[in-house]
Amino acid sequence: MSQRGEGASRTESLRVTPEAFEALLRQLSPDRERAGELYEAIRHKLVRLFEWRGCTSPEDLADVTFNRVARRLEEGVELRAPDPYGYFCGVAHLVYKEVLRKAAREHSALARGDWPPPAAEEDEPSDARLECLRRCLAKLPPDQRDLVLRYHHGNSDQGENNILNRQQLAREAGIPMNALRIRVHRVRRKLETCVHACLSR
């Protein structure tokens, strides 16, 4: 199975407000614990879906999918189906199409000897994003900064190590994995607000 590049920007996983994320959990279930379980189950399916399609960053793309759904819910869309995974799967399909488009751009750029390929028009310059992200990470409380950095330590080629690392984090915090992911997601929402403000200056 061929490996696919990541079409959706990694920083897009930051682009959801805390309110939108909380609304997503409420739409999954009014019961907080049940919402966490559904979040975990759907995210696992999305990761497996992107893995099956050969994507190199399935967890990042699953987060992008969740965040796009959260933004749509914030705009008034409602999850009416008994099993909301179908809606998430449809959004994931659109994310995957972006992955294919970026892979095609990269292949074309390599064939022409033109590297790196031109970024999509909506992308911010990567150096600006990284600088803003560094500044915003520095503003986080130390425990939150440590949490998000340790959670994302490693890369997609170290999947088993990443899982073991996150399981260790959950044990240290005394919480289940789904609660850890939700906690990390909230910290990333704070980063979203900060990064957008920084890029707007």
C-alpha positions as CSV (number, residue, x, y, z in Angstrom):
1,M,0.0,0.0,0.0
2,S,1.5,3.3,-1.0
3,Q,2.1,6.0,1.6
4,R,0.1,9.2,1.2
5,G,1.3,12.6,2.2
6,E,-0.8,14.8,4.5
7,G,-2.9,17.2,2.5
8,A,-4.6,19.0,5.4
9,S,-2.3,21.3,7.4
10,R,-1.1,19.9,10.7
11,T,-1.9,23.3,12.3
12,E,-5.5,23.0,11.2
13,S,-6.0,20.6,14.0
14,L,-5.6,23.7,16.3
15,R,-8.3,25.7,14.5
16,V,-11.4,25.0,16.7
17,T,-12.6,27.1,19.6
18,P,-13.0,25.4,23.1
19,E,-16.8,26.2,22.8
20,A,-17.0,24.3,19.5
21,F,-15.3,21.3,20.9
22,E,-17.6,21.3,23.9
23,A,-20.6,21.5,21.6
24,L,-19.3,18.5,19.7
25,L,-19.1,16.5,22.8
26,R,-22.6,17.5,23.8
27,Q,-23.9,16.5,20.4
28,L,-22.3,13.1,20.8
29,S,-24.1,12.6,24.1
30,P,-25.4,14.8,26.9
31,D,-23.7,12.4,29.3
32,R,-20.1,13.5,29.6
33,E,-18.7,10.0,30.1
34,R,-20.6,8.6,27.2
35,A,-19.6,11.4,25.0
36,G,-15.9,10.7,25.8
37,E,-16.5,7.0,25.0
38,L,-18.1,7.9,21.6
39,Y,-15.3,10.4,20.9
40,E,-12.7,7.7,21.5
41,A,-14.5,5.1,19.4
42,I,-15.1,7.4,16.4
43,R,-11.5,8.7,16.6
44,H,-10.2,5.1,16.6
45,K,-12.3,4.2,13.5
46,L,-11.0,7.3,11.7
47,V,-7.4,6.6,12.5
48,R,-7.9,3.0,11.2
49,L,-9.6,4.4,8.1
50,F,-6.7,6.8,7.3
51,E,-4.2,4.0,8.0
52,W,-6.0,1.6,5.6
53,R,-5.9,4.3,2.9
54,G,-2.1,4.6,3.4
55,C,-1.9,8.0,5.0
56,T,1.3,8.8,6.8
57,S,-0.3,10.8,9.6
58,P,-3.6,9.1,10.4
59,E,-3.9,10.5,13.9
60,D,-3.4,14.1,12.7
61,L,-6.0,13.6,9.9
62,A,-8.5,12.1,12.4
63,D,-8.1,15.3,14.5
64,V,-8.6,17.4,11.3
65,T,-11.8,15.5,10.6
66,F,-13.1,16.0,14.2
67,N,-12.3,19.7,14.0
68,R,-14.1,20.2,10.7
69,V,-17.1,18.5,12.2
70,A,-16.9,20.7,15.3
71,R,-16.9,23.8,13.1
72,R,-19.9,22.6,11.2
73,L,-21.8,21.9,14.4
74,E,-20.9,25.4,15.5
75,E,-22.5,26.7,12.3
76,G,-25.7,24.9,13.1
77,V,-25.4,21.4,11.7
78,E,-26.9,18.7,14.0
79,L,-25.9,15.0,14.3
80,R,-29.3,13.4,13.9
81,A,-28.4,9.9,12.9
82,P,-28.3,7.2,15.7
83,D,-24.7,6.5,14.8
84,P,-22.8,9.7,14.1
85,Y,-19.8,7.9,12.6
86,G,-21.4,8.1,9.2
87,Y,-21.2,11.9,9.2
88,F,-17.6,11.8,10.4
89,C,-16.7,9.3,7.7
90,G,-18.1,11.6,5.0
91,V,-16.0,14.5,6.3
92,A,-13.0,12.2,6.5
93,H,-13.5,11.3,2.8
94,L,-13.2,15.0,1.9
95,V,-10.0,15.3,4.0
96,Y,-8.6,12.3,2.2
97,K,-9.3,13.9,-1.2
98,E,-7.1,16.9,0.0
99,V,-4.4,14.4,0.9
100,L,-4.5,13.0,-2.7
101,R,-4.4,16.5,-4.2
102,K,-1.3,17.5,-2.1
103,A,0.4,14.2,-3.1
104,A,-0.3,14.9,-6.7
105,R,1.2,18.4,-6.3
106,E,4.3,17.0,-4.7
107,H,4.7,14.3,-7.4
108,S,4.4,17.0,-10.1
109,A,6.9,19.2,-8.3
110,L,9.4,16.4,-8.0
111,A,9.0,15.5,-11.7
112,R,9.8,19.1,-12.6
113,G,12.6,19.4,-10.2
114,D,10.7,22.2,-8.5
115,W,10.8,21.5,-4.7
116,P,9.2,22.3,-2.4
117,P,5.9,22.5,-4.3
118,P,3.9,25.7,-4.1
119,A,1.7,25.9,-1.0
120,A,-2.1,26.1,-1.3
121,E,-3.2,29.7,-1.3
122,E,-4.9,29.5,2.1
123,D,-1.8,28.2,3.8
124,E,0.2,30.6,6.0
125,P,4.0,30.6,5.5
126,S,5.3,27.7,7.5
127,D,8.0,29.7,9.2
128,A,5.4,32.1,10.5
129,R,3.2,29.3,11.8
130,L,6.1,27.7,13.6
131,E,7.2,30.9,15.2
132,C,3.7,31.7,16.4
133,L,3.3,28.1,17.7
134,R,6.6,28.5,19.6
135,R,5.4,31.8,21.2
136,C,2.0,30.3,22.1
137,L,3.6,27.2,23.6
138,A,5.8,29.4,25.8
139,K,2.7,31.2,27.1
140,L,1.0,28.0,28.3
141,P,1.2,26.9,31.9
142,P,4.2,24.5,32.3
143,D,2.0,21.5,33.1
144,Q,-0.2,22.1,30.0
145,R,2.8,22.7,27.8
146,D,4.5,19.5,29.0
147,L,1.3,17.5,28.5
148,V,0.8,18.6,24.8
149,L,4.5,18.2,23.9
150,R,4.8,14.8,25.5
151,Y,1.5,13.6,24.0
152,H,2.8,14.5,20.5
153,H,6.3,13.3,21.0
154,G,7.5,11.2,18.1
155,N,6.1,10.8,14.7
156,S,3.8,8.7,12.6
157,D,6.5,6.1,11.9
158,Q,6.7,5.4,15.6
159,G,3.1,4.4,16.1
160,E,3.7,1.7,18.7
161,N,6.0,4.0,20.7
162,N,3.5,6.8,20.5
163,I,0.8,4.6,21.9
164,L,3.0,3.4,24.8
165,N,4.0,7.0,25.5
166,R,0.4,8.1,25.7
167,Q,-0.6,5.2,27.8
168,Q,2.1,6.2,30.2
169,L,0.8,9.7,30.3
170,A,-2.7,8.5,31.1
171,R,-1.3,6.3,33.9
172,E,0.7,9.3,35.3
173,A,-2.4,11.5,35.2
174,G,-4.6,8.7,36.7
175,I,-7.2,9.0,33.8
176,P,-8.3,6.8,31.0
177,M,-7.0,7.3,27.4
178,N,-10.2,9.0,26.1
179,A,-10.0,11.5,29.0
180,L,-6.4,12.2,28.2
181,R,-7.2,12.9,24.6
182,I,-10.0,15.3,25.6
183,R,-7.7,17.1,28.0
184,V,-5.0,17.4,25.3
185,H,-7.7,18.6,22.8
186,R,-8.6,21.4,25.2
187,V,-5.0,22.6,25.5
188,R,-4.8,22.6,21.7
189,R,-7.9,24.7,21.5
190,K,-6.0,27.3,23.7
191,L,-3.2,27.2,21.2
192,E,-5.6,27.7,18.4
193,T,-6.8,31.0,19.8
194,C,-3.3,32.1,20.4
195,V,-1.9,31.0,17.0
196,H,-4.7,32.7,15.1
197,A,-4.2,36.0,17.0
198,C,-0.4,35.8,16.3
199,L,-0.9,35.1,12.6
200,S,-3.4,38.0,12.3
201,R,-0.9,40.6,13.5
